[in-house]
């Protein structure tokens, strides 16, 4: 075999090796892009404005949701972490379970509990569709009365009374006969402090929300145990542009350091698309990760072209024999 044929054969093999290297780098880029923002925790979808990875979603809800290694989603509040049952984005709300609240299986055995609270500075709010039931309250400290009659007689004290004639007390969801001799009354706390005071004089409490099952509320509603938390979805022009599928279908996020808006792109020219939408000079922590991987691919391609030119310039190379001039590593 002539030296030229040997050199040509070797160059082809080197081309093949560089192509494999570039493919690996591109796969790494795709993996990095796909893993920027997880879209689910267990079987609960995670969409804007939420994120379980820092820099994803809206900064208003940063660090609010936590996804465990076992795929369990929890909401952080000042009173603790609570398991998330579901999230609705069409009717924006989160349903929580509070393991410290009273449940049907408890019956008349009231366990120690803690008052649920929300940070009032966030975009979360307790839904007016929640009802709260209190059990075995001290009547010397709590006004426990049938509300309709009591409110007629004492309208100025109506809001402070705990309704002993509540429909839910008489028809506890899933366990109408769970209580045997224990008292029950319904009261909607106006603030966390009023809830704390109620629990100071009551044995326990539980939350019931009214779930919509039709299009004619309140008639198409059924009571279920849990806490409904309503939330706002911040809508901005930049986020809508970012999510536009005709422009690449990005994910709305933010820079963890500055909390400035970022459009996180899962395909296409990430750096160009990012700069087009966000108009920032730096890609930030998350976008920078993808851009860095893409840049590595470009550098690798450039290095490959340079190396092939170098190999071709050295004709007397025997394919399959490494020297200081043609070794890869």
C-alpha positions in Angstrom: 0.0 0.0 0.0 1.4 3.4 -0.9 1.9 6.2 1.6 -0.9 8.3 0.0 -3.4 5.5 0.2 -2.3 4.7 3.8 -2.7 8.4 4.8 -6.1 8.6 3.1 -7.3 5.5 5.0 -6.0 6.7 8.3 -7.7 10.1 7.7 -11.0 8.4 7.1 -10.7 6.5 10.4 -9.8 9.7 12.2 -12.8 11.4 10.7 -15.0 8.5 11.9 -13.5 8.8 15.5 -14.2 12.6 15.5 -17.7 12.1 14.3 -18.3 9.7 17.2 -16.9 12.2 19.6 -19.2 15.0 18.2 -22.2 12.7 18.5 -21.4 12.1 22.1 -21.1 15.8 22.8 -24.4 16.5 21.0 -26.1 13.8 23.1 -24.7 15.4 26.2 -26.1 18.7 25.1 -29.6 17.2 24.5 -29.4 15.5 28.0 -28.4 18.8 29.6 -31.2 20.7 27.9 -33.8 18.1 28.8 -32.8 18.0 32.4 -32.9 21.7 33.0 -36.4 21.7 34.4 -38.2 18.6 35.5 -41.8 18.5 34.3 -43.2 16.1 36.9 -42.7 14.8 40.5 -44.1 11.3 40.7 -47.4 11.5 38.9 -48.0 15.3 39.5 -47.1 17.5 36.5 -44.9 20.5 37.2 -45.7 23.5 35.0 -45.2 27.3 35.1 -45.3 29.1 37.5 -43.9 26.3 39.5 -40.5 24.6 39.4 -38.7 22.0 41.5 -35.3 22.9 40.1 -33.8 26.3 41.1 -34.2 28.8 38.3 -37.3 27.1 36.8 -40.8 28.7 36.8 -41.5 32.0 38.5 -39.3 33.4 41.2 -42.4 34.1 43.2 -42.6 30.4 44.0 -38.9 29.7 44.4 -38.1 26.9 46.9 -41.9 26.4 47.6 -42.2 23.0 46.1 -39.8 20.1 47.0 -39.6 16.8 45.2 -38.1 14.0 47.3 -35.9 11.2 45.9 -39.0 9.0 46.1 -41.1 11.2 43.9 -43.1 12.7 46.7 -44.1 16.4 46.2 -44.3 18.7 49.2 -45.2 22.3 49.8 -43.1 24.4 52.2 -44.9 26.8 54.5 -44.0 28.5 57.8 -45.7 25.7 59.7 -43.9 22.8 58.0 -43.9 20.7 54.8 -47.1 19.2 53.6 -47.7 16.4 51.0 -49.2 17.7 47.8 -52.2 15.6 46.6 -52.7 17.3 43.2 -52.2 20.6 41.3 -54.7 22.2 39.0 -53.5 24.7 36.4 -56.9 25.4 34.7 -58.5 26.3 38.0 -55.3 27.3 39.8 -55.0 25.6 43.1 -53.0 23.0 45.1 -54.6 20.3 47.3 -52.6 19.4 50.4 -52.9 16.7 53.0 -52.0 17.5 56.6 -51.1 14.3 58.4 -51.5 16.2 61.8 -55.2 16.9 61.2 -58.0 14.8 62.4 -59.0 11.9 60.1 -62.0 9.5 60.1 -60.0 6.6 61.6 -59.1 8.8 64.6 -62.7 8.8 65.9 -62.8 10.2 69.4 -59.0 9.8 69.8 -57.7 13.3 69.2 -54.0 13.5 68.5 -51.8 16.5 69.1 -51.9 18.9 66.1 -50.4 22.1 64.8 -52.0 25.1 63.1 -51.5 25.3 59.4 -50.2 28.6 58.1 -49.2 30.3 54.9 -46.7 33.1 54.3 -48.8 36.1 53.5 -46.1 37.6 51.4 -46.3 34.9 48.8 -48.8 34.5 45.9 -50.6 31.7 47.8 -53.9 32.1 49.6 -56.2 29.9 51.6 -59.2 29.1 49.4 -62.7 30.3 50.5 -63.8 26.8 49.5 -62.2 25.4 52.7 -64.2 24.7 55.8 -62.7 24.0 59.2 -64.2 21.7 61.8 -63.1 21.9 65.5 -63.7 19.2 68.0 -64.3 19.2 71.8 -63.9 22.9 72.2 -64.1 24.5 75.7 -67.4 26.3 75.7 -66.1 28.7 78.4 -63.5 30.0 76.0 -65.1 29.4 72.6 -68.6 30.5 71.5 -70.1 27.2 70.4 -73.6 27.9 69.2 -76.0 27.0 66.3 -75.0 29.9 64.0 -78.3 30.9 62.3 -80.1 31.4 65.7 -77.1 32.9 67.4 -76.4 35.4 64.7 -80.0 36.6 64.7 -79.8 37.2 68.4 -76.2 38.6 68.5 -75.2 39.8 65.1 -72.2 41.6 66.4 -70.7 38.3 67.7 -71.7 36.2 64.7 -68.2 36.1 63.1 -66.7 34.9 66.4 -68.9 31.9 66.9 -68.2 28.3 66.0 -71.3 26.8 64.3 -72.5 23.7 66.1 -75.3 23.2 63.6 -72.9 22.9 60.7 -73.9 20.6 57.9 -70.4 19.1 57.8 -70.5 18.3 61.5 -73.7 16.4 61.0 -72.5 14.8 57.8 -68.8 14.1 58.2 -67.4 13.2 54.8 -66.8 9.4 54.5 -67.6 8.8 58.2 -70.8 10.4 59.3 -70.8 8.3 62.6 -67.1 8.6 63.5 -67.7 10.7 66.5 -69.4 9.2 69.6 -70.1 11.9 72.2 -67.5 14.4 71.0 -68.6 17.9 70.0 -68.0 19.5 66.6 -68.4 23.0 65.3 -67.4 24.8 62.1 -65.4 28.0 62.1 -63.4 29.9 59.4 -60.3 31.5 60.9 -59.6 34.9 59.6 -55.9 34.6 60.3 -53.3 32.2 61.6 -53.4 33.7 65.1 -57.1 33.0 65.4 -56.5 29.4 64.3 -53.8 29.1 67.1 -56.3 30.4 69.6 -59.0 28.0 68.6 -56.5 25.0 68.9 -55.6 26.3 72.3 -59.1 25.6 73.5 -60.1 22.7 71.1 -58.8 19.1 71.1 -58.2 19.0 67.3 -59.4 20.2 64.0 -59.6 19.2 60.3 -60.0 20.9 57.0 -62.6 20.1 54.4 -62.7 21.6 50.9 -65.5 21.5 48.4 -64.4 19.8 45.2 -66.1 20.9 41.9 -67.6 17.9 40.0 -69.6 20.0 37.5 -70.1 23.4 36.0 -72.8 24.6 38.4 -71.1 25.5 41.7 -72.0 25.4 44.6 -74.5 22.7 43.6 -72.0 20.5 41.8 -69.6 20.2 44.7 -68.7 17.4 47.2 -66.8 17.7 50.5 -63.4 16.0 50.8 -60.7 16.2 53.4 -57.7 18.4 52.6 -56.6 22.0 52.3 -57.1 23.9 49.1 -54.5 26.6 48.4 -55.2 29.0 45.5 -52.3 30.6 43.6 -51.7 33.2 41.0 -50.1 32.6 37.6 -47.9 35.6 36.7 -48.3 36.2 33.0 -45.7 38.4 31.1 -45.1 39.1 27.5 -41.6 37.6 27.6 -42.9 34.4 29.1 -45.6 34.1 26.5 -43.0 34.6 23.7 -40.7 32.1 25.3 -43.5 29.4 25.4 -44.6 30.2 21.8 -44.1 26.9 20.0 -43.5 28.7 16.7 -40.4 30.2 18.2 -39.0 27.0 19.7 -41.3 26.4 22.7 -39.0 27.4 25.6 -39.5 27.1 29.4 -40.0 30.2 31.5 -37.4 30.5 34.2 -35.1 33.0 36.0 -31.5 33.6 36.9 -31.0 32.2 40.5 -28.6 35.0 41.3 -30.4 38.0 40.0 -34.0 36.6 39.6 -34.1 38.2 36.1 -36.3 36.4 33.5 -34.7 33.6 31.4 -36.1 31.6 28.6 -34.8 28.1 29.0 -34.6 26.4 25.6 -34.7 22.7 25.0 -33.8 22.7 21.3 -32.4 24.8 18.6 -29.6 27.3 18.9 -29.8 27.9 22.7 -27.5 30.8 23.0 -29.0 32.7 20.0 -32.6 32.0 21.1 -31.9 32.9 24.7 -30.3 36.2 23.8 -33.2 37.0 21.4 -35.8 36.7 24.1 -34.1 37.8 27.3 -31.7 40.4 25.9 -29.1 39.7 28.6 -25.4 39.4 27.9 -24.9 36.5 30.2 -26.8 33.2 29.9 -27.0 32.8 33.7 -26.5 29.6 35.7 -29.0 27.3 34.0 -28.8 28.7 30.4 -25.0 28.9 30.7 -24.9 25.1 31.4 -26.5 24.3 28.1 -24.6 27.0 26.2 -21.3 25.7 27.6 -22.0 22.2 26.4 -23.0 23.5 23.0 -19.8 25.6 22.9 -17.8 22.5 23.8 -19.3 20.8 20.7 -18.2 23.7 18.5 -14.7 23.6 19.9 -14.5 19.9 19.3 -15.5 20.3 15.7 -13.0 23.0 15.2 -10.3 20.9 16.8 -11.2 18.0 14.6 -10.9 20.1 11.4 -7.6 21.5 12.5 -6.3 18.0 13.4 -7.3 16.5 10.1 -5.5 19.3 8.2 -2.5 18.6 10.2 -2.6 14.8 9.5 -3.1 15.3 5.8 -0.1 17.7 5.8 2.1 14.8 7.0 1.9 12.3 4.1 4.4 9.7 5.3 2.1 8.4 8.1 1.6 4.7 8.4 -2.0 4.0 9.4 -2.3 1.9 12.6 1.1 3.0 13.9 1.1 5.8 16.5 3.8 8.3 16.6 4.2 11.7 18.4 2.7 13.3 15.3 -0.5 11.2 14.8 -1.5 9.9 18.2 -5.0 10.9 19.4 -4.2 11.2 23.1 
